[in-house]
Amino acid sequence: MKVTIRIFPINRRGSFTSIEVTISIVNPKVKDIFDFACSELKGKCKVAKGTTYLDMNEPLINGDCLNIIPI
């Protein structure tokens, strides 16, 4: 499964960084990607799909694009 992650800067002035990750977990959840890719950002960011904030237990589907947004 491939998921695109866009990480927005803390100052919200620069452009975001986009990376594509491939994961081999069956039925992955948002927290699986967040734990894998962004462990140092815990407590400092929220995860969204588009403009909708997601719960960490939301299921992911192939091709999802997650936004990591500083709070």
C-alpha positions in Angstrom: 0.0 0.0 0.0 1.3 3.5 -0.9 0.4 6.5 1.2 1.6 10.1 0.5 2.5 12.2 3.6 2.7 16.0 3.4 4.5 17.6 6.3 3.7 21.3 6.8 6.4 23.6 8.4 6.0 24.8 11.9 6.0 28.5 10.9 3.4 27.8 8.2 5.1 30.1 5.8 7.2 27.7 3.7 5.9 25.0 1.4 5.2 21.5 2.6 7.5 18.5 2.2 5.8 15.6 0.4 7.0 12.0 0.7 5.5 8.7 -0.5 5.8 5.7 1.7 5.0 2.1 1.1 3.8 0.0 4.0 3.2 -3.7 4.3 0.8 -3.7 7.3 -2.6 -5.3 6.7 -5.4 -2.8 7.4 -3.2 0.1 8.5 -4.5 2.9 10.6 -3.4 6.6 10.8 -1.4 5.9 14.0 0.7 3.3 12.1 1.9 5.8 9.6 2.3 8.6 12.2 4.3 6.3 14.5 6.5 5.1 11.5 7.1 8.5 9.8 6.6 11.2 12.5 7.4 9.8 15.9 9.3 12.9 16.9 6.2 15.1 16.1 3.8 13.5 18.6 2.0 16.1 20.6 3.0 18.8 18.2 1.0 18.0 15.1 -2.4 16.7 13.9 -3.1 14.5 11.0 -5.7 15.5 8.4 -7.0 14.2 5.1 -7.7 17.3 3.1 -9.1 19.8 5.6 -10.7 17.1 7.9 -8.7 16.1 11.0 -8.4 12.4 11.5 -8.6 10.2 14.6 -5.5 8.0 15.0 -7.6 4.9 14.6 -9.0 5.9 11.2 -8.4 3.2 8.6 -6.3 4.0 5.5 -6.8 3.0 2.0 -4.3 2.7 -0.8 -3.4 6.1 -2.3 -4.5 8.2 0.7 -2.8 11.5 1.2 -2.2 12.6 4.8 -1.4 16.1 5.9 0.8 16.5 9.0 -0.2 19.9 10.4 1.5 21.7 13.3 -0.7 22.8 16.2 
